Amino acid sequence: MISYEFPLNERVRTLLRLEDLFVRIERFIARSDRTDHHAALNVLFEILEVASRADLKSELLQELDRQKKALNAFHNNPEISEDVLDAILNRLENDSANLLEISGKIGQHLRDNEWLMGIKQRAVIPGGVCEFDLPSYHYWQHLPEDKRRADLTGWLAPLLPLKAGLNILLKLLRESGRARRFTAHQGTFQQMQGGRVAQLLSVSLARSLPCYPEISANKYALNIRFVAADFSAKTSLYEHDVDFSLVFCSLQ
């Protein structure tokens, strides 16, 4: 199966983007080649851009607090494992405390680094970080891999409370829904929502099917259009029945 997640509001869209970026940067940092570490630095700049929203930190803290209150209500519920519940609540508490310790704007330590900002400014220019443009960066790229990795890890470290906070929220969001099976007849599917509002939709279908979903949704209707995976021709509808599973996810 291959799954496609579709955020239905700007907050979840931002969290998913950051989640993907954190996964990528950690993979690039773990590798040893200087081109991988160059890619890691570019991803770090992307994280800085996505996380630059002034209200992101406060929104995360508010949502973490809201989830703590909602989950506390499940204490003494015989259908809920107290140990699992306490573990999640402790994680929410720790992630909130670590986020609160971030002083000022998220990523300010990067903005205060003139050398990094010089590279960031040149990186948006195609081919703008060649050795003759940035000899100091060329020097850094030829440092031992352990030194480059230590630098990258140090620059990333103050952003890790952000990663931890969004990871627990996305975990709770994904686990809030239950998969249901449907069939899109001749590549199209529509369902009336009846006012139901979700924050995230997940569509899963067999990897062998030569198509992918495009979604439009609001509180009144959900429309899924399966598009033929032919990347050499004009985009067209996959005009066959498609069996898929659908999950509506929403935080309490």
Order of alpha helices (4+ residues) and beta strands (2+ residues): beta-alpha-alpha-alpha-alpha-alpha-alpha-alpha-alpha-alpha-beta-beta-beta-beta-beta-beta
